[in-house]
Amino acid sequence: MDVGLSRDGLIDVLYIDDNYQVGDRVSCYLDAFDEMKNKFILRPPGQVPLAERLRLARQRRGQSS
């Protein structure tokens, strides 16, 4: 994803909607910067980061035991 800076941005494939077309403008939040890949890690509004989803799932499993 071109974020208009010297580095590209990545949106995890889990967040990609089939309705996106090349050239579409999308709003995203900056989740992190991957120094190894030298890229911004982005996510669309309304999407919960994977680490948070995993934390919540573990928390739910602990409550149901």
HUCOR-V969255 format. One line per field, one symbol per residue. psi: psi as a letter, one per 40 degrees, with the letter a starting at -180 (. if undefined). burial: b if it has 9 or more other C-alpha atoms within 8 Angstrom, else e. A space follows every 50 residues. Layout:
psi->???
burial->???
This chain:
psi->hheeaeiiihhiddehheeiiheihihiihdihhddefihhiiiiehhid ddddddddddddde.
burial->eeeeeebbbbbbeebeeeeeeeeeeeeeebbebbeeebbbbbbbeeeeee eebeeeeeeeeeeee
